Amino acid sequence: MGRWKPCKRKDFIKKLKKLGFGSPEPGGRHFYMRHHAYTLTLPNNKEYSVPQIKMLISEIEHGTGKKISLVEWENL
């Protein structure tokens, strides 16, 4: 089984779009992405670290109710 890897912000956004999120929307200091009624705040870093990705995926799983495995994430 693979390991989690850091991810560029633009690649993270592309993967979220494949999961059904809309395009990033500006709002205050951060951009947001929506998936139906759930809204995810995107950090401004150019690259997300492994702990940051795990935290964001945990938020996505909680907000959307869909479990995202490492294999699924890598295949997006």
N, CA, C and O atoms as CSV, one atom per row, in Angstrom:
chain,resi,resn,atom,element,x,y,z
A,1,MET,N,N,0.843,-1.177,0.000
A,1,MET,CA,C,0.000,0.000,0.000
A,1,MET,C,C,0.888,1.241,0.000
A,1,MET,O,O,1.954,1.247,0.615
A,2,GLY,N,N,0.450,2.278,-0.684
A,2,GLY,CA,C,1.220,3.507,-0.799
A,2,GLY,C,C,1.185,4.343,0.466
A,2,GLY,O,O,0.612,3.948,1.481
A,3,ARG,N,N,1.798,5.483,0.384
A,3,ARG,CA,C,1.840,6.422,1.494
A,3,ARG,C,C,1.270,7.752,1.027
A,3,ARG,O,O,1.289,8.061,-0.165
A,4,TRP,N,N,0.765,8.536,1.970
A,4,TRP,CA,C,0.292,9.874,1.653
A,4,TRP,C,C,1.483,10.717,1.238
A,4,TRP,O,O,2.577,10.567,1.781
A,5,LYS,N,N,1.270,11.610,0.267
A,5,LYS,CA,C,2.327,12.474,-0.241
A,5,LYS,C,C,1.838,13.916,-0.232
A,5,LYS,O,O,0.636,14.161,-0.343
A,6,PRO,N,N,2.761,14.879,-0.101
A,6,PRO,CA,C,2.361,16.285,-0.222
A,6,PRO,C,C,1.702,16.521,-1.583
A,6,PRO,O,O,1.934,15.776,-2.536
A,7,CYS,N,N,0.886,17.557,-1.656
A,7,CYS,CA,C,0.109,17.801,-2.875
A,7,CYS,C,C,0.093,19.300,-3.173
A,7,CYS,O,O,-0.122,20.113,-2.275
A,8,LYS,N,N,0.318,19.655,-4.416
A,8,LYS,CA,C,0.213,21.055,-4.832
A,8,LYS,C,C,-1.249,21.490,-4.725
A,8,LYS,O,O,-2.159,20.678,-4.892
A,9,ARG,N,N,-1.463,22.756,-4.451
A,9,ARG,CA,C,-2.814,23.297,-4.279
A,9,ARG,C,C,-3.664,23.078,-5.538
A,9,ARG,O,O,-4.820,22.663,-5.444
A,10,LYS,N,N,-3.088,23.357,-6.716
A,10,LYS,CA,C,-3.858,23.208,-7.960
A,10,LYS,C,C,-4.245,21.751,-8.199
A,10,LYS,O,O,-5.329,21.484,-8.717
A,11,ASP,N,N,-3.371,20.792,-7.829
A,11,ASP,CA,C,-3.706,19.381,-7.976
A,11,ASP,C,C,-4.790,18.974,-6.983
A,11,ASP,O,O,-5.664,18.169,-7.306
A,12,PHE,N,N,-4.731,19.534,-5.767
A,12,PHE,CA,C,-5.747,19.267,-4.747
A,12,PHE,C,C,-7.113,19.740,-5.253
A,12,PHE,O,O,-8.113,19.039,-5.098
A,13,ILE,N,N,-7.150,20.922,-5.852
A,13,ILE,CA,C,-8.408,21.474,-6.377
A,13,ILE,C,C,-8.945,20.592,-7.505
A,13,ILE,O,O,-10.150,20.349,-7.577
A,14,LYS,N,N,-8.062,20.111,-8.385
A,14,LYS,CA,C,-8.492,19.220,-9.477
A,14,LYS,C,C,-9.123,17.951,-8.925
A,14,LYS,O,O,-10.133,17.478,-9.447
A,15,LYS,N,N,-8.527,17.395,-7.864
A,15,LYS,CA,C,-9.061,16.173,-7.264
A,15,LYS,C,C,-10.425,16.437,-6.629
A,15,LYS,O,O,-11.326,15.604,-6.721
A,16,LEU,N,N,-10.576,17.598,-5.987
A,16,LEU,CA,C,-11.872,17.926,-5.386
A,16,LEU,C,C,-12.952,18.084,-6.453
A,16,LEU,O,O,-14.099,17.691,-6.241
A,17,LYS,N,N,-12.589,18.654,-7.589
A,17,LYS,CA,C,-13.559,18.783,-8.685
A,17,LYS,C,C,-14.021,17.415,-9.166
A,17,LYS,O,O,-15.193,17.226,-9.490
A,18,LYS,N,N,-13.078,16.443,-9.212
A,18,LYS,CA,C,-13.444,15.080,-9.609
A,18,LYS,C,C,-14.358,14.425,-8.581
A,18,LYS,O,O,-15.122,13.520,-8.916
A,19,LEU,N,N,-14.282,14.884,-7.312
A,19,LEU,CA,C,-15.160,14.358,-6.263
A,19,LEU,C,C,-16.531,15.031,-6.275
A,19,LEU,O,O,-17.418,14.646,-5.514
A,20,GLY,N,N,-16.709,16.035,-7.136
A,20,GLY,CA,C,-18.009,16.680,-7.251
A,20,GLY,C,C,-18.084,18.079,-6.665
A,20,GLY,O,O,-19.173,18.647,-6.578
A,21,PHE,N,N,-16.962,18.646,-6.262
A,21,PHE,CA,C,-16.952,20.016,-5.742
A,21,PHE,C,C,-16.990,20.990,-6.903
A,21,PHE,O,O,-16.548,20.670,-8.007
A,22,GLY,N,N,-17.519,22.184,-6.652
A,22,GLY,CA,C,-17.538,23.237,-7.657
A,22,GLY,C,C,-16.192,23.940,-7.716
A,22,GLY,O,O,-15.262,23.576,-6.997
A,23,SER,N,N,-16.092,24.944,-8.573
A,23,SER,CA,C,-14.859,25.718,-8.696
A,23,SER,C,C,-14.611,26.547,-7.444
A,23,SER,O,O,-15.556,26.876,-6.727
A,24,PRO,N,N,-13.356,26.889,-7.168
A,24,PRO,CA,C,-13.054,27.728,-6.007
A,24,PRO,C,C,-13.719,29.098,-6.120
A,24,PRO,O,O,-13.738,29.706,-7.190
A,25,GLU,N,N,-14.261,29.570,-5.008
A,25,GLU,CA,C,-14.926,30.871,-4.957
A,25,GLU,C,C,-14.191,31.752,-3.963
A,25,GLU,O,O,-13.837,31.294,-2.876
A,26,PRO,N,N,-13.952,33.028,-4.321
A,26,PRO,CA,C,-13.295,33.919,-3.371
A,26,PRO,C,C,-14.255,34.302,-2.252
A,26,PRO,O,O,-15.472,34.319,-2.435
A,27,GLY,N,N,-13.691,34.606,-1.104
A,27,GLY,CA,C,-14.511,35.040,0.015
A,27,GLY,C,C,-13.634,35.374,1.206
A,27,GLY,O,O,-13.181,34.472,1.910
A,28,GLY,N,N,-13.387,36.648,1.442
A,28,GLY,CA,C,-12.530,37.011,2.559
A,28,GLY,C,C,-11.081,36.687,2.278
A,28,GLY,O,O,-10.565,36.996,1.204
A,29,ARG,N,N,-10.421,36.063,3.242
A,29,ARG,CA,C,-8.993,35.760,3.101
A,29,ARG,C,C,-8.730,34.436,2.389
A,29,ARG,O,O,-7.609,34.198,1.939
A,30,HIS,N,N,-9.727,33.580,2.278
A,30,HIS,CA,C,-9.527,32.254,1.697
A,30,HIS,C,C,-10.526,32.010,0.578
A,30,HIS,O,O,-11.544,32.693,0.463
A,31,PHE,N,N,-10.208,31.023,-0.239
A,31,PHE,CA,C,-11.146,30.558,-1.248
A,31,PHE,C,C,-11.955,29.418,-0.649
A,31,PHE,O,O,-11.519,28.772,0.303
A,32,TYR,N,N,-13.129,29.174,-1.208
A,32,TYR,CA,C,-14.030,28.124,-0.741
A,32,TYR,C,C,-14.405,27.247,-1.915
A,32,TYR,O,O,-14.408,27.688,-3.064
A,33,MET,N,N,-14.721,26.002,-1.613
A,33,MET,CA,C,-15.274,25.093,-2.621
A,33,MET,C,C,-16.517,24.452,-2.019
A,33,MET,O,O,-16.533,24.087,-0.843
A,34,ARG,N,N,-17.549,24.321,-2.830
A,34,ARG,CA,C,-18.822,23.784,-2.342
A,34,ARG,C,C,-19.121,22.415,-2.960
A,34,ARG,O,O,-18.811,22.143,-4.120
A,35,HIS,N,N,-19.732,21.573,-2.135
A,35,HIS,CA,C,-20.238,20.270,-2.570
A,35,HIS,C,C,-21.647,20.185,-2.008
A,35,HIS,O,O,-21.839,19.837,-0.843
A,36,HIS,N,N,-22.630,20.502,-2.838
A,36,HIS,CA,C,-24.031,20.612,-2.417
A,36,HIS,C,C,-24.118,21.644,-1.285
A,36,HIS,O,O,-23.815,22.814,-1.518
A,37,ALA,N,N,-24.515,21.258,-0.082
A,37,ALA,CA,C,-24.662,22.209,1.031
A,37,ALA,C,C,-23.377,22.351,1.851
A,37,ALA,O,O,-23.301,23.221,2.719
A,38,TYR,N,N,-22.380,21.525,1.597
A,38,TYR,CA,C,-21.137,21.562,2.366
A,38,TYR,C,C,-20.140,22.533,1.727
A,38,TYR,O,O,-19.965,22.541,0.509
A,39,THR,N,N,-19.493,23.348,2.558
A,39,THR,CA,C,-18.499,24.308,2.093
A,39,THR,C,C,-17.163,24.011,2.745
A,39,THR,O,O,-17.081,23.886,3.967
A,40,LEU,N,N,-16.109,23.896,1.935
A,40,LEU,CA,C,-14.754,23.633,2.419
A,40,LEU,C,C,-13.909,24.879,2.204
A,40,LEU,O,O,-13.873,25.431,1.104
A,41,THR,N,N,-13.226,25.323,3.260
A,41,THR,CA,C,-12.302,26.449,3.165
A,41,THR,C,C,-10.941,25.920,2.724
A,41,THR,O,O,-10.417,24.975,3.315
A,42,LEU,N,N,-10.372,26.528,1.690
A,42,LEU,CA,C,-9.075,26.099,1.173
A,42,LEU,C,C,-7.955,26.943,1.773
A,42,LEU,O,O,-8.018,28.172,1.730
A,43,PRO,N,N,-6.938,26.303,2.328
A,43,PRO,CA,C,-5.765,27.060,2.791
A,43,PRO,C,C,-5.058,27.721,1.597
A,43,PRO,O,O,-5.193,27.271,0.459
A,44,ASN,N,N,-4.313,28.779,1.872
A,44,ASN,CA,C,-3.668,29.528,0.801
A,44,ASN,C,C,-2.291,29.007,0.397
A,44,ASN,O,O,-1.718,29.512,-0.569
A,45,ASN,N,N,-1.735,28.007,1.106
A,45,ASN,CA,C,-0.385,27.527,0.763
A,45,ASN,C,C,-0.348,27.030,-0.686
A,45,ASN,O,O,-1.361,26.601,-1.239
A,46,LYS,N,N,0.828,27.099,-1.275
A,46,LYS,CA,C,1.004,26.581,-2.640
A,46,LYS,C,C,1.107,25.070,-2.653
A,46,LYS,O,O,0.785,24.431,-3.655
A,47,GLU,N,N,1.561,24.483,-1.530
A,47,GLU,CA,C,1.644,23.028,-1.409
A,47,GLU,C,C,1.145,22.621,-0.038
A,47,GLU,O,O,1.480,23.244,0.969
A,48,TYR,N,N,0.336,21.560,-0.008
A,48,TYR,CA,C,-0.221,21.070,1.253
A,48,TYR,C,C,0.628,19.919,1.764
A,48,TYR,O,O,0.979,19.017,1.005
A,49,SER,N,N,0.959,19.948,3.051
A,49,SER,CA,C,1.739,18.888,3.678
A,49,SER,C,C,0.848,17.668,3.922
A,49,SER,O,O,-0.374,17.751,3.797
A,50,VAL,N,N,1.458,16.552,4.267
A,50,VAL,CA,C,0.712,15.317,4.517
A,50,VAL,C,C,-0.279,15.506,5.676
A,50,VAL,O,O,-1.445,15.141,5.524
A,51,PRO,N,N,0.135,16.063,6.833
A,51,PRO,CA,C,-0.844,16.260,7.911
A,51,PRO,C,C,-1.996,17.180,7.496
A,51,PRO,O,O,-3.141,16.967,7.894
A,52,GLN,N,N,-1.684,18.205,6.695
A,52,GLN,CA,C,-2.722,19.130,6.240
A,52,GLN,C,C,-3.696,18.420,5.296
A,52,GLN,O,O,-4.905,18.636,5.380
A,53,ILE,N,N,-3.182,17.580,4.406
A,53,ILE,CA,C,-4.052,16.828,3.494
A,53,ILE,C,C,-4.955,15.887,4.283
A,53,ILE,O,O,-6.152,15.796,4.012
A,54,LYS,N,N,-4.383,15.191,5.255
A,54,LYS,CA,C,-5.185,14.271,6.070
A,54,LYS,C,C,-6.286,15.017,6.811
A,54,LYS,O,O,-7.410,14.525,6.908
A,55,MET,N,N,-5.972,16.204,7.337
A,55,MET,CA,C,-6.967,17.000,8.041
A,55,MET,C,C,-8.067,17.460,7.084
A,55,MET,O,O,-9.249,17.388,7.420
A,56,LEU,N,N,-7.686,17.931,5.896
A,56,LEU,CA,C,-8.677,18.380,4.919
A,56,LEU,C,C,-9.555,17.220,4.448
A,56,LEU,O,O,-10.766,17.386,4.300
A,57,ILE,N,N,-8.969,16.064,4.214
A,57,ILE,CA,C,-9.757,14.903,3.784
A,57,ILE,C,C,-10.708,14.469,4.890
A,57,ILE,O,O,-11.838,14.063,4.618
A,58,SER,N,N,-10.258,14.554,6.128
A,58,SER,CA,C,-11.131,14.234,7.261
A,58,SER,C,C,-12.327,15.189,7.302
A,58,SER,O,O,-13.455,14.765,7.553
A,59,GLU,N,N,-12.077,16.479,7.054
A,59,GLU,CA,C,-13.172,17.456,6.997
A,59,GLU,C,C,-14.126,17.138,5.849
A,59,GLU,O,O,-15.344,17.222,6.008
A,60,ILE,N,N,-13.574,16.774,4.694
A,60,ILE,CA,C,-14.394,16.443,3.529
A,60,ILE,C,C,-15.257,15.218,3.828
A,60,ILE,O,O,-16.447,15.202,3.512
A,61,GLU,N,N,-14.661,14.195,4.434
A,61,GLU,CA,C,-15.411,12.981,4.777
A,61,GLU,C,C,-16.545,13.301,5.737
A,61,GLU,O,O,-17.653,12.785,5.588
A,62,HIS,N,N,-16.276,14.144,6.717
A,62,HIS,CA,C,-17.302,14.509,7.694
A,62,HIS,C,C,-18.416,15.334,7.035
A,62,HIS,O,O,-19.596,15.126,7.314
A,63,GLY,N,N,-18.033,16.268,6.161
A,63,GLY,CA,C,-19.011,17.148,5.526
A,63,GLY,C,C,-19.851,16.479,4.456
A,63,GLY,O,O,-21.032,16.789,4.306
A,64,THR,N,N,-19.243,15.557,3.705
A,64,THR,CA,C,-19.970,14.921,2.604
A,64,THR,C,C,-20.536,13.560,2.984
A,64,THR,O,O,-21.438,13.054,2.316
A,65,GLY,N,N,-20.009,12.962,4.058
A,65,GLY,CA,C,-20.471,11.636,4.460
A,65,GLY,C,C,-19.886,10.518,3.618
A,65,GLY,O,O,-20.346,9.379,3.688
A,66,LYS,N,N,-18.868,10.838,2.817
A,66,LYS,CA,C,-18.246,9.832,1.948
A,66,LYS,C,C,-16.823,9.566,2.413
A,66,LYS,O,O,-16.051,10.504,2.610
A,67,LYS,N,N,-16.467,8.297,2.589
A,67,LYS,CA,C,-15.126,7.891,2.999
A,67,LYS,C,C,-14.199,7.935,1.785
A,67,LYS,O,O,-14.557,7.457,0.708
A,68,ILE,N,N,-12.994,8.516,1.964
A,68,ILE,CA,C,-12.019,8.619,0.878
A,68,ILE,C,C,-10.765,7.861,1.304
A,68,ILE,O,O,-10.091,8.249,2.259
A,69,SER,N,N,-10.460,6.788,0.597
A,69,SER,CA,C,-9.272,5.992,0.921
A,69,SER,C,C,-8.055,6.564,0.200
A,69,SER,O,O,-8.186,7.364,-0.726
A,70,LEU,N,N,-6.885,6.148,0.633
A,70,LEU,CA,C,-5.637,6.572,-0.008
A,70,LEU,C,C,-5.614,6.151,-1.469
A,70,LEU,O,O,-5.207,6.927,-2.333
A,71,VAL,N,N,-6.047,4.934,-1.747
A,71,VAL,CA,C,-6.052,4.423,-3.126
A,71,VAL,C,C,-6.981,5.268,-3.996
A,71,VAL,O,O,-6.624,5.632,-5.116
A,72,GLU,N,N,-8.172,5.581,-3.480
A,72,GLU,CA,C,-9.111,6.403,-4.228
A,72,GLU,C,C,-8.521,7.787,-4.471
A,72,GLU,O,O,-8.634,8.321,-5.574
A,73,TRP,N,N,-7.884,8.382,-3.440
A,73,TRP,CA,C,-7.301,9.702,-3.560
A,73,TRP,C,C,-6.206,9.720,-4.628
A,73,TRP,O,O,-6.141,10.643,-5.440
A,74,GLU,N,N,-5.347,8.701,-4.626
A,74,GLU,CA,C,-4.267,8.638,-5.618
A,74,GLU,C,C,-4.795,8.454,-7.032
A,74,GLU,O,O,-4.160,8.899,-7.988
A,75,ASN,N,N,-5.947,7.804,-7.183
A,75,ASN,CA,C,-6.505,7.548,-8.513
A,75,ASN,C,C,-7.317,8.718,-9.068
A,75,ASN,O,O,-7.742,8.677,-10.223
A,76,LEU,N,N,-7.534,9.738,-8.282
A,76,LEU,CA,C,-8.290,10.901,-8.773
A,76,LEU,C,C,-7.435,11.720,-9.704
A,76,LEU,O,O,-7.889,12.740,-10.223
